[in-house]
Amino acid sequence: MRIRHSSTAVWSVAGVLQCALAGVLLCVTAMPVVASDLRAALAEKDLEKRSKLALDNALVALKAARFSYLDGDLEKTQSGVNEVAQSVELAYRSLEDTHKNPRKSPKWFKNAELATRDILRRLDTFDHDMTFDDRPMLKPIKDRVQKVHDDLLLGLMEGKPK
């Protein structure tokens, strides 16, 4: 008597494992984000690392604001997007306080420029996901982040002082 192995049985087991893994990943990514904390960034003595921590905090605050918006809590959403703006401004202020020329020491400035561009993209997506009546709460935040991004980019790109 021959034992026949069915390839569909093997694929179905693999399919079940893939579905289980996808379900676990979906649950993990759908979990609410841990509340952001700007105090950790403020406690950092190194100004360049402080800017990175502040930008990381801005991303966490933006994710928390999105979850709050999905839950229908507009007050938490507003405080979350305000924290995004505060974090971005802290990052920019920290880099400015180093008194380094962005053209000569571009590492942290370029990282901040890329991070603010990412935050702007995420804010734009969040803006499109919001209802038309709720969108005005993001306008001043987007403008502030855009100004910081433009200032960082200008610092990196401008030539010698005349």
N, C-alpha and C positions, 0 to 999 in steps of 0.2 A: 504494500500500500504506500502510495506516495503522499507526502504532505506538500500541499501547495501553499505558497505564501502569496498573499494578495498584496499587490502594490498599493491598492486603495486603502487597505487597513493601515499600512505604514504611513501613508499620506494623511489619513484621518487623525492618527495619533499626533503627527507633527502639526496638523492644523489646529488640533485642540490645544497643544502647547503654545502655539503662536497666539491663539485667541486669549488664552489665559495670561500670557505675557503682556499682550496689548491691553487687556483689562486692568492689570496691575499698574501699567504705565499711565493709563488714563486716570485711574484713581489718584496716583501720586501727583500728576500735573494739575488735577482739578482741586487739590487741597488748597485751602486758603493760605496765602503767603504769611510768613511770620511778620509781625508788625515791624516796620522800619524804625531805626533809632539813629538820629543824627548826633547823639551825644558821643557815640563811639568815634565818629569822625572828628568831632571837636576835641576829643582827648588826645588825639595823635599829635605828637610834637613835630614830626617831619612834615613840612608843609606840602611836599609833593605827594607823599603817601596819603595825607589828609585829603587832597583833592581826589585821589582815586577812591578812597573810602566814601567820600561824599557823593561821587557819581554812582558808585555801587548802591548807595542808600537811595539815590533818586530812582534807580530802576526798581528796587524793592517797593518804594513808596508808590510808584506808578502801578505796579502789579496789585498792590493792596487797594489802590483807588479803583482799579477796574473791577476787582471782586466786590468792593463796596457798592459800586454802581450796579453790578448785576444783582446784588441783594436788594437794591432799591433805596439804599441809605445815601442820600445826597450830601448830608453833612460830613460823613466820613469821606466821601468822594472828594468834596471840596478841600478838606484838611489834607487828604493824601496828595492832591495835585499841588497844593500850596507847599507841601514839604518837598515835592519835586523841585519847585522853583528855588526854595531855600537851599536845597542841597547843591543845585547847579551853581547858584551864586556863591556858596561857600567854597566850592571847588575852584571857581574862577578867582575869587579873592585870595585863596591860599596860593595859587600859582602866581598871582600878581605880587603877593607879599614876599616871594622868593627873590624878587628883583633881578631875575635872570632874563637874558635876552632869548626869546623863543627861537630866534634864528640860529643862535649858537648852541643852545641846549634844548632841542626840540622834543625830546622823549616824552616828558610828562604833558607838555602842551599839545602834542599831536594825539596822545592817548585821550586827553580831555576833549579835543576837537572831534575825534571819532565817536566818543561816548555821547557827546551832546547831539551829534548828528543822528545817532541811534535813538536817543531819547526823543528827538523831534519826530522821527519817523513813527515811533510808537505812539506819541501824542496825536499825530495826525490820524493814525488808525483808530485810536480811541475816540477821536472827534467824529470820525465817520460812523463809528458804532453807536454813538449817542443819538438820542432823539434830537430833533431840531431845537426844541425848547431848552434843552440842557447844554447845548454847545457853547453858549456865551461864557460859561464858567471856565472853559479851557483857553479862550482867546488871550487873556493877559498872561497866562502861564506860557503859552506857546511863544508869545512875543518876547518875554523875558529870556527864555531859553534860546530863541533865535538870535537875540542880541549878543548873548554870551558866546554862542557858536561863531557868529560873525566876527566878534572881537578876537577870539582865539585864532580863527583862520587868517584874519588880517595881520595879527602878530607873527604868524608863521610865514606869511607870504610877502610881506612888505620888504622892500629893499633897504639899502643903507640910508640912514638919516641924512638929510641935506643940510 
